[in-house]
Amino acid sequence: MDKKYTYIALGVVVLLLIVYAVSRNSGSNSTSQTNNQEQAAAPQPSPSPATSTPTPSPTPAKLSYGAAINAYKFRFQFTQCHASPGMISVPKNTPVMLDNRDKVAHTIKANGQSFRIAGDDYALIYPQLTTGSGVNLADSNVTCDGGGAGTLNVEK
């Protein structure tokens, strides 16, 4: 029985030492974190243009529907899975708005891409002339839930 109490007491002492050591380290870490934050806030010299690497631009936030209507010149508007207009010709990499005006979601396929667009929502595509596997997309069918809806012509 005495050995059991000895082991328990020894375990408690070791646990207290560990707690004490951790609390001392976390206090010194917060000081070093504060110093690191102060150093990070200090102005840093900018790298020379020859050695800097460009950072990718962040994905723009999705615009409200009204702002998107004004921002995107080319648009297929789908009502009961019918595209209006029936055909659009656009330059390569020009955004095309796929606008679902129904209350239910539809799967719109255009220019080799597929989008599940919620009711009263939209998606954007940036049409290409070919897919990565070389398939020609100059004239692409735009379908809504598998049915024919319109034609997208990508100018060369």
ROTIDO-675937 format. One record per residue: x, y, z negated of N, C-alpha, C in turn; chain. Coordinates in steps of 0.2 Angstrom, whole numbers, padded with zeros to 4 digits, always signed. Example, Ala and Ser with C-alpha at 12.3 -4.5 7.8 and 13.67 -1.06 7.14 Angstrom:
<recs>
REC     n.X     n.Y     n.Z    ca.X    ca.Y    ca.Z     c.X     c.Y     c.Z   ch
REC   +0066   -0028   -0039   +0062   -0022   -0039   +0066   -0016   -0039    A
REC   +0064   -0011   -0035   +0068   -0005   -0036   +0064   +0000   -0039    A
</recs>
This chain:
<recs>
REC     n.X     n.Y     n.Z    ca.X    ca.Y    ca.Z     c.X     c.Y     c.Z   ch
REC   +0004   -0006   +0000   +0000   +0000   +0000   +0004   +0006   +0000    A
REC   +0010   +0006   -0004   +0014   +0012   -0004   +0017   +0014   +0003    A
REC   +0019   +0009   +0007   +0022   +0010   +0013   +0017   +0014   +0018    A
REC   +0010   +0012   +0017   +0005   +0015   +0021   +0005   +0022   +0020    A
REC   +0005   +0024   +0013   +0005   +0031   +0012   +0011   +0035   +0014    A
REC   +0016   +0032   +0013   +0023   +0035   +0016   +0023   +0036   +0023    A
REC   +0020   +0032   +0027   +0020   +0033   +0034   +0015   +0039   +0036    A
REC   +0009   +0039   +0032   +0004   +0044   +0033   +0007   +0051   +0032    A
REC   +0011   +0051   +0026   +0014   +0058   +0024   +0019   +0060   +0029    A
REC   +0023   +0055   +0031   +0028   +0056   +0036   +0025   +0059   +0043    A
REC   +0020   +0056   +0045   +0016   +0058   +0051   +0013   +0065   +0050    A
REC   +0011   +0067   +0044   +0008   +0073   +0043   +0014   +0079   +0043    A
REC   +0019   +0077   +0040   +0025   +0082   +0041   +0028   +0083   +0048    A
REC   +0028   +0077   +0052   +0030   +0078   +0059   +0025   +0082   +0063    A
REC   +0019   +0081   +0061   +0014   +0085   +0065   +0014   +0092   +0063    A
REC   +0015   +0094   +0057   +0016   +0101   +0055   +0022   +0104   +0058    A
REC   +0027   +0100   +0058   +0033   +0103   +0062   +0032   +0104   +0069    A
REC   +0029   +0100   +0072   +0027   +0101   +0079   +0023   +0107   +0080    A
REC   +0017   +0108   +0076   +0013   +0114   +0076   +0017   +0120   +0075    A
REC   +0021   +0120   +0070   +0025   +0126   +0069   +0030   +0128   +0075    A
REC   +0033   +0123   +0078   +0038   +0124   +0084   +0034   +0127   +0090    A
REC   +0028   +0124   +0091   +0024   +0126   +0097   +0022   +0133   +0095    A
REC   +0019   +0135   +0089   +0017   +0142   +0088   +0023   +0147   +0089    A
REC   +0029   +0145   +0087   +0034   +0150   +0088   +0036   +0151   +0095    A
REC   +0036   +0145   +0099   +0037   +0146   +0106   +0032   +0150   +0110    A
REC   +0026   +0149   +0108   +0021   +0153   +0112   +0021   +0160   +0110    A
REC   +0023   +0162   +0104   +0025   +0169   +0103   +0030   +0172   +0107    A
REC   +0036   +0168   +0108   +0041   +0171   +0112   +0039   +0171   +0119    A
REC   +0035   +0166   +0121   +0033   +0166   +0128   +0028   +0172   +0130    A
REC   +0024   +0174   +0125   +0020   +0180   +0127   +0024   +0186   +0128    A
REC   +0030   +0186   +0124   +0034   +0192   +0124   +0038   +0192   +0131    A
REC   +0040   +0186   +0133   +0043   +0185   +0140   +0038   +0186   +0145    A
REC   +0032   +0184   +0144   +0027   +0185   +0150   +0026   +0193   +0150    A
REC   +0025   +0197   +0145   +0024   +0204   +0145   +0030   +0207   +0149    A
REC   +0036   +0205   +0147   +0042   +0208   +0151   +0042   +0206   +0158    A
REC   +0040   +0200   +0160   +0039   +0198   +0167   +0034   +0202   +0170    A
REC   +0028   +0204   +0167   +0023   +0208   +0170   +0025   +0215   +0171    A
REC   +0029   +0217   +0166   +0032   +0224   +0167   +0037   +0225   +0172    A
REC   +0041   +0219   +0173   +0045   +0219   +0179   +0042   +0219   +0186    A
REC   +0036   +0215   +0186   +0032   +0214   +0192   +0029   +0221   +0194    A
REC   +0027   +0225   +0188   +0024   +0231   +0190   +0028   +0236   +0192    A
REC   +0035   +0236   +0191   +0040   +0240   +0193   +0040   +0240   +0201    A
REC   +0041   +0246   +0204   +0042   +0246   +0211   +0048   +0242   +0214    A
REC   +0046   +0237   +0218   +0051   +0233   +0221   +0053   +0236   +0228    A
REC   +0060   +0236   +0230   +0062   +0238   +0236   +0059   +0233   +0242    A
REC   +0056   +0237   +0247   +0053   +0233   +0252   +0059   +0229   +0256    A
REC   +0057   +0223   +0259   +0062   +0220   +0263   +0063   +0223   +0270    A
REC   +0069   +0223   +0273   +0070   +0226   +0279   +0065   +0222   +0284    A
REC   +0063   +0226   +0289   +0058   +0223   +0294   +0061   +0217   +0298    A
REC   +0068   +0217   +0299   +0071   +0211   +0302   +0070   +0205   +0298    A
REC   +0070   +0205   +0291   +0070   +0199   +0287   +0063   +0197   +0285    A
REC   +0059   +0201   +0285   +0052   +0200   +0282   +0048   +0195   +0287    A
REC   +0044   +0191   +0284   +0040   +0187   +0289   +0033   +0189   +0288    A
REC   +0029   +0190   +0294   +0022   +0192   +0293   +0018   +0188   +0289    A
REC   +0013   +0190   +0285   +0008   +0187   +0282   +0002   +0186   +0286    A
REC   -0001   +0180   +0286   -0008   +0180   +0289   -0013   +0185   +0286    A
REC   -0017   +0188   +0291   -0022   +0192   +0288   -0028   +0188   +0285    A
REC   -0031   +0190   +0280   -0036   +0186   +0276   -0042   +0186   +0281    A
REC   -0046   +0181   +0280   -0052   +0180   +0284   -0057   +0185   +0281    A
REC   -0060   +0189   +0286   -0064   +0195   +0284   -0070   +0192   +0281    A
REC   -0073   +0196   +0277   -0079   +0194   +0273   -0085   +0194   +0278    A
REC   -0090   +0190   +0277   -0095   +0189   +0282   -0100   +0195   +0281    A
REC   -0101   +0198   +0287   -0105   +0205   +0287   -0113   +0203   +0285    A
REC   -0116   +0208   +0283   -0123   +0207   +0282   -0126   +0207   +0289    A
REC   -0132   +0204   +0290   -0135   +0203   +0296   -0136   +0209   +0300    A
REC   -0138   +0215   +0297   -0139   +0221   +0301   -0132   +0224   +0303    A
REC   -0127   +0223   +0299   -0120   +0225   +0301   -0117   +0221   +0307    A
REC   -0119   +0214   +0306   -0116   +0209   +0311   -0120   +0211   +0318    A
REC   -0126   +0213   +0318   -0129   +0215   +0324   -0126   +0221   +0328    A
REC   -0124   +0225   +0324   -0120   +0231   +0326   -0113   +0230   +0328    A
REC   -0110   +0225   +0325   -0103   +0224   +0326   -0101   +0219   +0332    A
REC   -0106   +0214   +0333   -0104   +0209   +0338   -0109   +0211   +0344    A
REC   -0105   +0213   +0350   -0109   +0214   +0356   -0112   +0208   +0359    A
REC   -0109   +0203   +0359   -0112   +0197   +0362   -0115   +0192   +0357    A
REC   -0121   +0190   +0359   -0125   +0186   +0354   -0130   +0182   +0358    A
REC   -0131   +0175   +0355   -0136   +0171   +0357   -0141   +0171   +0351    A
REC   -0147   +0173   +0352   -0152   +0173   +0347   -0157   +0167   +0348    A
REC   -0157   +0162   +0343   -0161   +0156   +0343   -0168   +0157   +0339    A
REC   -0173   +0156   +0343   -0180   +0156   +0340   -0183   +0149   +0342    A
REC   -0185   +0145   +0338   -0188   +0138   +0339   -0183   +0135   +0344    A
REC   -0177   +0135   +0343   -0171   +0132   +0347   -0171   +0134   +0354    A
REC   -0174   +0140   +0356   -0173   +0143   +0362   -0168   +0149   +0362    A
REC   -0163   +0149   +0366   -0158   +0154   +0366   -0160   +0160   +0370    A
REC   -0159   +0166   +0368   -0160   +0172   +0371   -0154   +0176   +0370    A
REC   -0151   +0178   +0376   -0152   +0177   +0383   -0150   +0170   +0385    A
REC   -0152   +0168   +0391   -0151   +0161   +0393   -0143   +0160   +0395    A
REC   -0140   +0166   +0397   -0133   +0165   +0399   -0129   +0171   +0396    A
REC   -0123   +0170   +0394   -0118   +0176   +0392   -0112   +0175   +0395    A
REC   -0109   +0180   +0398   -0102   +0179   +0400   -0097   +0184   +0396    A
REC   -0092   +0181   +0393   -0088   +0185   +0389   -0080   +0183   +0390    A
REC   -0076   +0188   +0389   -0069   +0187   +0389   -0067   +0182   +0384    A
REC   -0061   +0178   +0385   -0058   +0174   +0381   -0057   +0177   +0374    A
REC   -0058   +0173   +0369   -0057   +0175   +0362   -0061   +0181   +0359    A
REC   -0067   +0183   +0363   -0071   +0188   +0361   -0077   +0185   +0356    A
REC   -0078   +0188   +0350   -0083   +0184   +0346   -0090   +0184   +0349    A
REC   -0093   +0179   +0348   -0100   +0178   +0350   -0104   +0176   +0344    A
REC   -0109   +0179   +0343   -0113   +0178   +0337   -0119   +0173   +0339    A
REC   -0119   +0167   +0335   -0124   +0162   +0336   -0129   +0164   +0330    A
REC   -0135   +0167   +0332   -0140   +0170   +0327   -0146   +0165   +0327    A
REC   -0147   +0162   +0321   -0153   +0157   +0320   -0158   +0161   +0317    A
REC   -0164   +0163   +0320   -0169   +0167   +0317   -0175   +0163   +0315    A
REC   -0174   +0156   +0315   -0179   +0152   +0312   -0178   +0151   +0304    A
REC   -0183   +0149   +0301   -0183   +0149   +0293   -0179   +0142   +0291    A
REC   -0178   +0138   +0296   -0175   +0131   +0295   -0168   +0131   +0298    A
REC   -0163   +0127   +0295   -0156   +0126   +0298   -0157   +0122   +0305    A
REC   -0152   +0124   +0309   -0151   +0121   +0315   -0144   +0119   +0316    A
REC   -0142   +0114   +0321   -0136   +0113   +0323   -0135   +0116   +0330    A
REC   -0130   +0121   +0330   -0129   +0124   +0336   -0122   +0122   +0339    A
REC   -0122   +0119   +0345   -0115   +0117   +0348   -0114   +0122   +0354    A
REC   -0108   +0125   +0354   -0106   +0129   +0359   -0098   +0129   +0360    A
REC   -0096   +0129   +0366   -0089   +0130   +0368   -0085   +0125   +0364    A
REC   -0087   +0118   +0363   -0084   +0113   +0360   -0084   +0113   +0353    A
REC   -0088   +0118   +0350   -0088   +0118   +0342   -0095   +0117   +0340    A
REC   -0096   +0114   +0334   -0102   +0113   +0331   -0103   +0117   +0325    A
REC   -0109   +0120   +0324   -0111   +0124   +0318   -0117   +0122   +0315    A
REC   -0118   +0121   +0308   -0124   +0120   +0305   -0126   +0127   +0302    A
REC   -0131   +0130   +0305   -0132   +0137   +0303   -0139   +0137   +0300    A
REC   -0139   +0140   +0293   -0145   +0140   +0289   -0150   +0145   +0292    A
REC   -0156   +0144   +0290   -0161   +0148   +0293   -0160   +0156   +0291    A
REC   -0161   +0160   +0296   -0160   +0167   +0295   -0153   +0169   +0294    A
REC   -0148   +0165   +0297   -0141   +0166   +0296   -0138   +0166   +0303    A
REC   -0131   +0167   +0303   -0128   +0167   +0309   -0121   +0164   +0308    A
REC   -0117   +0162   +0314   -0110   +0160   +0314   -0107   +0163   +0320    A
REC   -0100   +0164   +0320   -0097   +0167   +0325   -0092   +0161   +0328    A
REC   -0092   +0162   +0335   -0087   +0158   +0338   -0082   +0163   +0342    A
REC   -0076   +0160   +0344   -0071   +0164   +0348   -0070   +0159   +0354    A
REC   -0074   +0160   +0359   -0073   +0155   +0365   -0066   +0155   +0368    A
REC   -0064   +0149   +0370   -0058   +0147   +0373   -0060   +0145   +0380    A
REC   -0055   +0144   +0385   -0056   +0141   +0391   -0056   +0134   +0391    A
REC   -0052   +0131   +0387   -0051   +0124   +0387   -0050   +0122   +0379    A
REC   -0052   +0115   +0378   -0051   +0113   +0371   -0043   +0111   +0371    A
REC   -0041   +0109   +0365   -0034   +0106   +0364   -0033   +0100   +0368    A
REC   -0038   +0096   +0370   -0036   +0091   +0374   -0037   +0092   +0382    A
REC   -0038   +0099   +0384   -0038   +0101   +0390   -0044   +0101   +0394    A
REC   -0050   +0099   +0390   -0056   +0100   +0393   -0058   +0107   +0395    A
REC   -0061   +0108   +0401   -0062   +0115   +0403   -0069   +0117   +0400    A
REC   -0069   +0123   +0397   -0075   +0125   +0394   -0077   +0132   +0397    A
REC   -0075   +0133   +0403   -0077   +0140   +0406   -0084   +0141   +0406    A
REC   -0088   +0136   +0408   -0095   +0136   +0407   -0098   +0131   +0403    A
REC   -0100   +0133   +0397   -0102   +0128   +0391   -0109   +0128   +0390    A
REC   -0112   +0123   +0389   -0119   +0123   +0387   -0119   +0124   +0379    A
REC   -0124   +0128   +0378   -0125   +0130   +0371   -0132   +0126   +0369    A
REC   -0131   +0122   +0364   -0137   +0118   +0362   -0139   +0119   +0355    A
REC   -0146   +0118   +0354   -0149   +0119   +0347   -0152   +0112   +0346    A
REC   -0149   +0109   +0341   -0152   +0102   +0338   -0152   +0097   +0344    A
REC   -0147   +0098   +0349   -0146   +0093   +0354   -0150   +0095   +0361    A
REC   -0154   +0100   +0360   -0158   +0102   +0366   -0154   +0107   +0370    A
REC   -0156   +0108   +0376   -0153   +0113   +0380   -0155   +0120   +0378    A
REC   -0151   +0125   +0378   -0153   +0131   +0375   -0150   +0137   +0380    A
REC   -0144   +0137   +0382   -0141   +0142   +0385   -0134   +0140   +0388    A
REC   -0131   +0145   +0392   -0125   +0144   +0395   -0120   +0150   +0392    A
REC   -0114   +0148   +0390   -0109   +0152   +0389   -0103   +0152   +0394    A
REC   -0102   +0157   +0397   -0097   +0158   +0402   -0091   +0161   +0399    A
REC   -0085   +0158   +0399   -0079   +0161   +0397   -0075   +0164   +0403    A
REC   -0074   +0170   +0403   -0071   +0173   +0409   -0063   +0172   +0409    A
REC   -0060   +0171   +0415   -0053   +0169   +0415   -0049   +0175   +0415    A
</recs>
